[in-house]
Amino acid sequence: MRVFSNPVGSGSLWFDNLATADGIPVAYDPQARAFVPMPPFCINRDIIGCNWIAPKEGAFVALVP
């Protein structure tokens, strides 16, 4: 398991709610190989908890169960 640094200061990242311990939303930037604060989110974030950034808010195809 890889440990990531908090992109907005000290404290832990909580993967169950995709936010820092302070409640700031974060997402994974695969090019930077790091979490970044408040980026544009994948449209699947609320559906499956996608934690990757999107090129623009709501980008990528939603998964249909």
ChimeraX attribute file (.defattr): number of C-alpha atoms within 10 A of each C-alpha:
attribute: neighborCount
match mode: 1-to-1
recipient: residues
	/A:1	3
	/A:2	4
	/A:3	8
	/A:4	12
	/A:5	14
	/A:6	19
	/A:7	18
	/A:8	14
	/A:9	9
	/A:10	11
	/A:11	12
	/A:12	15
	/A:13	22
	/A:14	15
	/A:15	12
	/A:16	8
	/A:17	13
	/A:18	20
	/A:19	20
	/A:20	20
	/A:21	14
	/A:22	13
	/A:23	11
	/A:24	13
	/A:25	19
	/A:26	27
	/A:27	24
	/A:28	20
	/A:29	16
	/A:30	10
	/A:31	6
	/A:32	8
	/A:33	9
	/A:34	15
	/A:35	24
	/A:36	18
	/A:37	17
	/A:38	14
	/A:39	18
	/A:40	16
	/A:41	23
	/A:42	23
	/A:43	21
	/A:44	18
	/A:45	16
	/A:46	10
	/A:47	12
	/A:48	10
	/A:49	14
	/A:50	15
	/A:51	22
	/A:52	21
	/A:53	24
	/A:54	17
	/A:55	12
	/A:56	12
	/A:57	12
	/A:58	15
	/A:59	14
	/A:60	13
	/A:61	9
	/A:62	13
	/A:63	9
	/A:64	6
	/A:65	4
